[in-house]
Amino acid sequence: MSGPGAGAPGGAVLIVGDVVTDVVARHRGPLSGGTDTAAVIRTLPGGAGANVACWAAHWGCADVRLLGRVGPDAAAWHERALTAAGVRAQLVVDPQAPTGTVICLVDTGAAAERTFLTDSGASLRLGPGDWSDALLDGVAWLHLSGYLLFSESGRAVVAVALAAARARGVPVSMDPASAGFLAELGVDRFLALTDGVAVLLPSRDEACLLTGLPDAADAAAKLSRHVPLVVAKQGADGALVARSGTVRAHVPAAAARPLDTTGAGDAFTGAFLAALVAGAEPEAAAHEGCAAGARAVEQVGGRPPVGPAVR
């Protein structure tokens, strides 16, 4: 593998990010205000950071590690789920805050679009005291969930992790996580906080928000002047790979029949990282990401089925 964001092939992937409980409510058509709307409701393990870790393991990365923070209410349940998915989790149990919860409202129409109601709980309390430089032992790649940037303690752990990775020569990627939260944080602040990140994996909306440009390709190109490699996720339109101010590839989406789009971007990121660490070029890794995203939207919830992917 060569080019911006390249690391040595092989080795572990460490993800630092959120672990939450997803309550997925699948309904059809508009919600009925002031009365009942019929829905199919499931409680599932989730969180962008944890989802990325599970998809990276599912897509063939043999050593995936996760640092996250949960409450005592669901710590054992989350640890069992992550272990079953092949992830080596270090979950800090917060004595004061419950595990984060996200209510995912999924319209079961053709696009399977979803809306999130987010209570980040203990995940927002992950801080530099939870970090140890020893977490990077044997690690070839560090991935940071953008949700870390939405609390003071999370921003502090990002700074500590970036400095430790830089000292060891470990490349770092980040998924901006949420256009809504990004707007509150501010574009200039986001770009300053992510200085030193080698790979940025925004959604279309996040890329456009971070640049003020309406066109996704223009936005990806502009972002790649700040970050060496930008892989902009476009949903049904695939992905854009940009370097040095230029879009170098448009990777098509894989065919899918959407059931629930929750976690599709996390699936892309996990498979992309697994392929990148295995030695793939970014364009080839993006193809793997698109394949995983297509697999993710055809099931309910943000995690892959337990066991390795069959491709």
Buried (B, 14 or more C-beta within 10 A) or exposed (E): BEBBBBBEEEBBBBBBBBBBBBBBBBBEEEEEEEEEEEBEEEEBBBBBBBBBBBBBBBBBBEBBBBBBBBBBBBBEBBBEBBEEBBBBBBBBBBEEBBBBBBBBBBBBEEEBEBEEEBBBBBBBBBBBEBBEEEBBEEBBBBBBBBBBBBBEBBBBBBBBBBEBBEEEEBBBBBBBBBBEBBEEBEEEEBBEBBEBBBBBBBBBBBBBBBBEBEEBBBBBBBBBBBBBBBBBBBBBBBBBBBBEEEBBBBBEBBEBEBBBBBBBBBBBBBBBBBBBBBBBBBBBBBBBBBBBBBBBBEBBBBBBEEEEBEE
